[in-house]
Amino acid sequence: MKVTSVDIFECTTGNPLLDPIFVRVNTDEGISGFGEVGFAYGKSKYGGIGQVRDLAKLMIGWDPMDNEALWEMYKRNTFWGQGRDCGGVVFQGAVSALDIATWDIKGKALGVPCYKLLGGKTNPKIRAYASQLQFDWGKEHRNISDPKDYAKATENALAEGYSCIKVDPMCVKPNGVYAREPRPDPTWRTRGSLSPEVLRVAYDRVKAMRDVDPNLDIIIELHAFSDMNTSIQLGQRLEELGIFYLEEATDPTNVQCMRQVRDKLNMPIATGERMATRWAFLPFLEAGAVQVVQPDLCVTGGLTEGKKICDLANIYDAGVQIHACGGPISTAAALQLEAAIPNFVIHEVHEGGLKPEIRALCKYDHQPVNGSYDVPELPGIGNELTEKAMKEAAVITVQ
């Protein structure tokens, strides 16, 4: 089997959070595999598309079953693949999409779901959590401010069967304005030192969520818009509420700062969504700075590298929560790996990804039931783009 061409699909959904980028790797045996570039959000979309164009040229003529050899080729023979963290997240975002597509081809060719090729099913059910409740939980994406609205969003998630939620309690200012764009607001500081108002508002929001259910698991998200000092301030204030873990407390490139946060707080620390390859994760694990790793399979190097990161984390007793903030291909790949690994913790269901325009991009709408997924049993990763989505996307073909 040989790769004959690669299609890149730039989807425009109208979703305020997500415009996914997908790839389809085609072969001379008529089997195609789908992958996703992890830049549906943020400001690196076209960098990711351009990087896929560069790397796709290199895989033409290769056997897609040889995913390890392809991964090593991207790293060793591209010059930039041997840069910091194997080229960084934009480089590895392209590697990720192409790698996931080769695993999809492999599973389809062999007639099995990818989890069987990754070690078999360790987790028959995939527990999930409702993510980003500062944007509410429902059909409408909106910034919520009042603690009563945070409690209501929590109730909505629990009514769907979730027993765990995630929230960034400093993300929305009291007036309902998103706090991070276009530039920092000096009256709403999240770095340096938190004001009494910021601490009070953040605490009251999380307290309202905790009061909904004393048994609820609550993840605190900070998006690294905080720093070492402010995340410690907030974490200490929230400790009494029983936090499942604290995510991206500070810059994910600074091991020492992350370790100091860990030392000052009585809660697990998580990070990883903006980290590429095992080379980036290793120093954090060696230092005991994180207890939950969050690799994004569409950013960190695909399923080939993602499995290695999970195994590495297991050596250091760290759990895994795959970061999933993108399209349905990202979700499908995550479910396959999470089914196989023994140190799986929980799966992320992002508020933005629940919107109809995102769910309609793929043939299968895999969603949790009562807070848990059944692992898809379809060959490959278990999902692919619809003909409509491919027809409406801007398409670049490399051959």
N, C-alpha and C positions, 0 to 999 in steps of 0.2 A: 504494500500500500504506500502511496506517495501523496504528499500535499501538492495540490495543483494551483490553488488560489486561496486568497483570504479576503473576505468582505468585511468592511467596517461600517457599522450602522450608527449614525448620529441621530438619536431620537429627540424630538421636541414635543413635550407632553403638555406644557402649560402649567405643570405642577410648580409651585413656588420654591420647592426644595430640590427637586430631582429631575434631571434630564440625562438618562442613562446612555452609555456608549457600549455597544455590543460588537462582538466579532463572530464570524462564521468561518471556520477552517474547512475547506473542501478537499476531497481526495479523488483519486482516479478510480476508486471502487464505488463511488456514489454515496459514501458515508460522509456526513458533515457534522461537525461539533461546534457548540456555541460556548462563548466565554463573555466576560464583562470586564471593562476597564473601570476601576473603582473611583471615578471622578464625576459621578452624577451630581455631586454637590461641590461647593468650593470653587476655586479659580484656576484649575489646572486642566480643564476639559480639552482644550486644543493641544496642549502639550502632550496629553495622553494619546490623542488621535495621531499626532505626528510621530510619536515614538512607536506606535503600532505599525505605522507604514514602514518605518525603518526596519523593524525586526521581522515583519511579515515577509519581506523580500528574502531574508536569510533562511526561512524554513521551507521555501518552495523546493520540492524534490526530496525532502526528508520523509522518513517513515514516521507518522505521528504516534505510533505505538512506543517510540523511543523517547519518552518524555524526559527521562534523566539526561540523556545525551543532548537533547535540545536545550534543556535548562543550563547545562554546563557550557554549551556553545554560546548562548546569550551572555553568560558571565565572562567567559574567557576570550572570546573572539570579537568583541564589539568595542574594545577599549574602555568605554564608560561603564561597562558591566563590572569592572574591578575597581570602581570608585567607592566612596564611602557608602557603606551598607549596600554594596553591589549595585551602585548606580543611583540609589535613592528611590523614593516612592513613585516618581513619574516614570522612570525607566522600568521599575518593577511592576508598575501598573500595566504596562504593555505586556511584559513577560507573563503576568498573571492571567490576562485575558486569553492569550494564546495557549498557555499551559492548561487552563481549565478546559478549553476547547479540545485539546488532545486527549484529556481524560474522558471527555464526553464521547469522542470517537472510539476510544479504547473500549469503554463500556458497551457502546452500541455494537461494535464489531464482535465482542464476545458474548453479547446478549445478557449482560448483568448490570445492576446498578453499581456505581463507583465505590460505594462503601464496601462491597465484597472484595474489591481490588485493593482497598486501603487497610484490610485486616479483618473484615467481617463486622457484624453488628454487635457492638458492646452495649449500646443503649437502645432498647426497643422503643422507648418514648423520648421525645426531645422536649424537655420543659422550656417554656418561653416566658419572656417578660415584655410588658408594654413600655415602650421607650419614648422619651421626650414629652412627658406630660405637661411641660410648660407651654406646649402648643395645643393643649386640650387633647381629648381622646374621643374621636368621632369623625363624622363626615367632613367637618369644616376645620381647616387649619387656621388657628388664630392664637395670638399671644394672650395668655391669661395672667391676671395680676392678683386678684383677691384670693386670700386663702380659702374662702368658700368655694371658689371655682376649682382650686387644686383638689379639694376634697371631692367635688363632684366628678372631676376627671378620673380620680381614683376609683370612685364608685362605679363609673362606667366600665373601667377596665376589669374590676372584680366581677361585674355582672357578666362579662364574657368568659369568665373562668380563670383569669390570670391571678396568680398569687404573689407576683413580683412586679414592681414598677420601677421606672427610672425617671429622674427629674433633675434639671438644672435650676436650682432655686434662685440663682442670681441673674439668670438670662434675660428676664423681662423686668423693666423698671416699674415702680408703682403706678405710673401713668399708662401702662400697657405697651410702651414702646420697647422694641428689641434693643438690648443694651450694648450690642457690639458693633453696629454699623451706623453710619459709614466711618465713624471714628470714636474713640473712647470718650465717655461723658465724665468730666471731672467731678460732677456731683454724685456719680454712681461708680465709685472706685471698686474694682475687683482685684487690683494689684497694689502692692506696697503695704497698705494697712486698710482693713475694712472699717467703715464708719459704723457707729452704733445703729444707724438706720438700716444699712445693708444687712448687718447681722440679724437685726430684729425681723425684717421682712423675710429673709431667707428662712430663719427658724420658724416663723409663724406658718409659712407655706408648708414646710415639711411636717410640722406638728399637726397641721390640719389633715394631712395625708395619713400620718400615723394613727390619728384618732379614729379613722374610718375602720381600721382593723389592726388590733395589736399583734396579729400573727403575720401580717404582710411583710414581705421582704422589700426593702427600699434601697435602691442604688442611687447614689448622688453623683451626678455628672457635672464636671467643671470645664470641660472642653479646653483645658490648659489656658483659659483666659484669666485664671488666678495664678498666683505664684506660690513659692514655698511658704511665705509668711501668711498670706491670706487663706490658703487652703488649710493650714494648721488652725488659724483662728476659727474658721467656719467648722472644720471637722470637730474641734473640741466642743463647740457650742452644740453640735448635733449628736454627739456621742450618746447622750442619754436616750435618744430616740431609737437606737438600735439600727445601725446602718449595715447593710449587707456588704457593700464595698464602695470605695471612693474612687471615681474614675478621672484620669487625666488631671491630677492635682496640680501639676506644674509641667514645664517644658519637657516633652518626652525625649530630649537628647541629653538631659543632665541627670546622671545616675545619683550623684551626691545629694542633689536637692530632693529627689524622689525618696531617697533613703531617709533623709531627715524628716520628711513628712511621715513616713512609716514609723519612725522611732517616737514621734510625738503624739501619735493617734492610736486609739484602741479600735482599729477597724482595718480590714484588708485594703490594699491599694491595687488598682488596676490601671493598665495602660497598654497601648499597642496599635491603635488604629492608624497611626501615622508613622509606623515603623516598618522598614523593609528588611526581610530575611532574618535568619537566625543570628547573623552577625550583630544586628541591632539589639536583639532581645537578650543575648548572652550576658552582657555586663550587668543588666538590671537583675537578672536571676542570680548571678554570682554574688551580687551585693545584698541579696535579700530585700531589694527595694520594691518588688511587686509580688503579689500573691495570686493575682489573676491576670493572665495575658490575654490580649484582645487583638490578635492578628486579623486583618481584613484580607480575605483570600484573593480579592481583586486588586490589592495594593502590594501585598507582602511577597508575592512570588508564586501565587497559584496554589493548587492542591499539592504539587510536588514539594514545594517549600513549606507550605502550611503544615503538612504532616510532620515534617522535621521539627518545626517550632513547637508543636504540641508535645512531641516526644521529649524534646529538650526541656520544656517546662515541667514535665512529669518527673524528671530527675530531681528537680528542686522543689517538689511538692506544690507546684503552682497549678491552679486550675485554668481552664480555657473557656472563654466566651468569645466566639467568633464575632467580629464586628460586622454588622450587616446593615448598611445604609445605602441602598441602591435599588436596582431592579430585581426582577424575579430570578434571573440567572445567578446573581450573587447569593440569594437565599437558597436556591437549589444546591449550589456547590457547598455552602455552609452545612446544610443538613446532611449531606453525604459524609463529610468529614466528622461532624459531631456524632454521627451514629457509630463511628468506628473507634473513637479515642476513649481511653479509660478515665481521663482527667477532665472530661466535659463538665461544665457547671450549668450553663443556661444559654438559651438562644435569644438574640435580640429581634424584636418585631418593632421596626421603626414607624412612628406615626406617619411620616411622609410616604412610606411605601404601601400604606393601606389604601391610598386614594385610588379610585376606579381607573384613572388614566394610566397609572403605573401597573396595576394588576392585569389590565387588558393587553399588555404588551406580549405576553407569553401564552402558550396553548393551555397550560395547566396553572390553576390558581391554588397553589399549596398554602393553606392557612391553618393555624392551630385550632383545635377544638378543645374547649375547657382548659385552655392554657398550655396545651401540649400538641406537638406534631407527631403524626405517624411518618416514618421515613419513607419517602417515595421509592417504589419498587420498579420504576421504569428503567430501561437500560440507559447507561450513561449517568449524567447528572440529574436526569429526570425532568428536564424542561427545555423548551426552545421557543424562539420568537414565532409569532403568528405571521402569516403571509401579509396581512394588513399592516402590521408594524414595520415589516421590512420594506413594503412598497411605499409607505409614507415617510420613511427615514431618508436622510441624506446619505448616500452610499459611496464609498470609495472601495475599489477593487484592486488588489495587488496580485499580480500573477507573473 
